[in-house]
Amino acid sequence: MADDRIATDLWVAAQLRSCNGRNMPAYLLRKGAAAGGLVLVKLLNGARQCKILLQSRDFDGNPGWQTALEGAFVDEREGDAYIGRAVARDPDLWVIEVESREGEMPFEGKIF
């Protein structure tokens, strides 16, 4: 079975451009492994709280997002602490911050 997934660095660049083109500020906070690093998203809402989502795949291999911290919006310091622990466990991890007043996830994929 061939793996037709796009390299992470290309995917991240395309997503950042797409967000910024939709007036949804997005920033690369940390570069991970170019070819196969997973992506963590720090989603900031208008109240300066954040939700953390980790790139994942379901049992059928479809891309999606797994919520961290019980899927809730938390204080930004709590989210940053979680990100620090995640990066310590996985140094290949990419970290993207997205500002969304309503807190909507800009990237495709089911949230589970």
C-alpha positions as CSV (number, residue, x, y, z in Angstrom):
1,M,0.0,0.0,0.0
2,A,1.5,3.3,-1.1
3,D,1.6,6.2,1.4
4,D,0.3,9.3,-0.5
5,R,0.5,11.7,2.4
6,I,2.0,15.1,1.7
7,A,5.1,16.1,3.6
8,T,4.3,18.0,6.8
9,D,6.4,21.0,5.9
10,L,4.4,21.5,2.6
11,W,1.1,20.9,4.4
12,V,1.9,23.4,7.1
13,A,3.0,26.1,4.6
14,A,-0.2,25.6,2.6
15,Q,-2.4,25.8,5.7
16,L,-0.7,28.9,7.0
17,R,-1.2,30.6,3.6
18,S,-4.8,29.6,3.5
19,C,-5.6,30.9,7.0
20,N,-3.9,34.2,6.4
21,G,-5.7,34.5,3.1
22,R,-9.0,34.2,5.0
23,N,-8.0,36.9,7.5
24,M,-7.5,34.2,10.2
25,P,-4.0,34.9,11.6
26,A,-2.0,31.8,11.9
27,Y,1.6,31.4,13.0
28,L,4.2,28.7,13.0
29,L,5.5,28.5,16.6
30,R,7.7,25.4,16.1
31,K,9.1,23.5,13.2
32,G,9.1,19.7,13.5
33,A,10.3,16.9,11.2
34,A,9.9,18.1,7.6
35,A,8.7,14.8,6.1
36,G,6.5,13.2,8.8
37,G,6.2,15.2,12.0
38,L,2.7,15.5,13.5
39,V,1.0,18.9,13.9
40,L,-0.4,20.4,17.1
41,V,-2.8,23.3,16.8
42,K,-3.2,26.0,19.5
43,L,-6.5,27.6,18.7
44,L,-7.0,30.9,20.4
45,N,-10.5,32.4,20.8
46,G,-11.5,36.0,21.4
47,A,-11.3,35.6,25.1
48,R,-7.6,34.7,24.9
49,Q,-8.3,31.1,25.9
50,C,-7.0,28.2,23.8
51,K,-8.0,24.8,22.7
52,I,-5.3,22.2,21.8
53,L,-5.8,19.8,19.0
54,L,-3.4,17.1,17.8
55,Q,-3.2,15.7,14.3
56,S,-4.4,12.1,14.2
57,R,-5.9,9.5,12.0
58,D,-9.0,7.3,12.6
59,F,-9.0,3.5,12.3
60,D,-9.6,3.8,8.5
61,G,-6.6,6.1,8.0
62,N,-8.7,9.3,7.5
63,P,-7.1,12.5,8.9
64,G,-8.6,14.2,11.9
65,W,-7.9,16.0,15.1
66,Q,-7.8,14.7,18.6
67,T,-8.6,17.2,21.4
68,A,-6.4,17.6,24.4
69,L,-7.2,18.9,27.8
70,E,-10.7,17.4,27.6
71,G,-11.5,19.4,24.5
72,A,-12.2,22.6,26.5
73,F,-10.9,26.1,26.0
74,V,-8.4,26.7,28.8
75,D,-6.2,29.5,30.1
76,E,-3.4,30.1,27.6
77,R,-0.8,29.3,30.2
78,E,-2.3,25.9,30.7
79,G,-2.3,25.3,27.0
80,D,1.3,26.4,26.7
81,A,2.3,24.1,29.5
82,Y,0.6,21.2,27.7
83,I,2.5,22.1,24.4
84,G,5.8,22.2,26.3
85,R,5.2,18.6,27.6
86,A,4.1,17.4,24.2
87,V,7.2,18.8,22.5
88,A,9.4,17.2,25.2
89,R,7.7,13.8,24.3
90,D,7.9,14.3,20.6
91,P,10.7,16.6,19.3
92,D,9.4,16.1,15.7
93,L,6.2,17.9,16.6
94,W,5.1,21.0,14.6
95,V,3.1,23.7,16.5
96,I,0.7,26.1,14.8
97,E,-1.2,28.9,16.6
98,V,-4.4,30.1,15.0
99,E,-6.4,33.1,16.1
100,S,-10.1,32.7,15.6
101,R,-12.6,35.0,17.5
102,E,-15.2,32.3,17.5
103,G,-12.8,29.4,18.1
104,E,-13.5,27.5,14.9
105,M,-11.0,25.0,13.6
106,P,-9.7,26.1,10.2
107,F,-8.3,22.7,9.1
108,E,-10.1,19.8,7.5
109,G,-10.7,16.6,9.4
110,K,-13.1,15.2,11.9
111,I,-12.5,16.3,15.5
112,F,-12.6,13.4,18.0
